[in-house]
Amino acid sequence: MSADEPQGPTLKPVTPARVAQEISKLSAERRNGEVEPHVYDQRFARMIQELRARRIEGTRADIQAALEPLVKAGTITAGEYKRLISQLGMQ
């Protein structure tokens, strides 16, 4: 096997809308007390890891356009937005 050959099946990239959906769901569970803070942090970290592995389909502008309305509507906090953008290497 050469180094140029893929090592396994390639995962389909995640859409910015799906990223927005997942962070909204996780944020709502945190606000509603459905997950404890340490579980929230673990799930957030796992989400970031999966997004890095699968990649996000679209540009930075596409991702920000999907997330910024959530902050304005109060669906996610500004801190969650900054954390997500930062950990994705977009800041």
C-alpha positions in Angstrom: 0.0 0.0 0.0 1.4 3.4 -0.9 1.3 6.5 1.2 -1.0 8.2 -1.3 -3.8 5.7 -0.9 -6.6 6.4 1.6 -6.4 4.5 4.8 -10.1 3.9 5.2 -13.5 5.1 4.1 -13.8 8.8 3.7 -16.5 10.4 5.8 -18.9 12.8 4.2 -18.3 16.4 5.3 -20.7 18.0 7.7 -22.8 21.0 6.5 -22.8 24.3 8.4 -26.5 23.8 9.0 -25.8 20.5 10.7 -23.1 22.2 12.9 -25.6 24.8 13.9 -28.2 22.1 14.7 -25.8 20.1 16.9 -24.5 23.1 18.9 -28.1 24.3 19.4 -29.2 20.9 20.7 -26.2 20.7 23.1 -26.7 24.2 24.3 -30.4 23.6 25.0 -29.6 20.5 26.9 -27.1 22.4 29.1 -29.6 25.3 29.7 -32.4 22.8 30.6 -30.2 21.0 33.1 -30.3 17.8 31.1 -26.5 17.4 31.1 -24.1 18.2 33.9 -21.3 20.7 33.2 -18.6 18.0 32.9 -20.8 15.9 30.6 -21.5 19.0 28.5 -17.7 19.7 28.2 -17.1 16.1 27.2 -19.8 16.2 24.5 -18.6 19.6 23.3 -15.0 18.2 22.9 -16.3 15.1 21.2 -18.3 17.2 18.7 -15.2 19.3 17.9 -13.2 16.1 17.4 -15.8 14.7 15.0 -16.0 18.0 13.1 -12.2 18.0 12.6 -12.2 14.4 11.5 -15.1 14.8 9.0 -14.5 18.4 8.0 -17.1 21.0 7.5 -18.5 21.6 4.0 -18.3 25.3 3.1 -16.2 28.3 3.8 -15.6 30.2 7.1 -18.3 32.7 6.0 -20.8 29.8 5.5 -20.1 28.5 8.9 -20.3 31.9 10.6 -23.5 32.7 8.6 -25.1 29.5 10.1 -24.0 30.2 13.6 -24.3 34.0 14.1 -28.2 34.0 13.9 -28.2 31.5 16.8 -26.2 33.9 18.9 -28.5 36.8 18.0 -31.6 34.7 18.8 -30.1 33.5 22.1 -30.1 29.9 21.0 -26.4 29.6 21.9 -24.3 31.9 24.0 -21.6 34.2 22.7 -19.2 32.1 24.8 -20.3 28.9 23.0 -19.9 30.6 19.7 -16.4 31.8 20.5 -15.4 28.4 21.9 -16.6 26.6 18.8 -15.0 29.0 16.4 -11.8 29.0 18.3 -11.5 25.2 18.6 -12.2 24.8 15.0 -9.2 27.1 14.3 -11.3 29.8 12.7 -10.2 32.7 15.0 
